[in-house]
């Protein structure tokens, strides 16, 4: 989805929302985010990511948070 957004710049107004779908099995099929996701968000002009608490897999958490802070992006957990 983020690759499709590259042709359309959001000018720092967009946000990526990563919530599990209603029919997803939370034991084996959770949304995954990490440093790569944040880099892709930055390249298309999104200003942050919103995640559902304890319903995601967060890869490279410390590096991702550092990247977000350095690039004035946010990671919001609801």
Helices and strands as residue ranges (DSSP letters): H 2-5, E 14-18, E 31-33, H 35-44, E 46-51, E 56-58, H 61-70, E 74-77
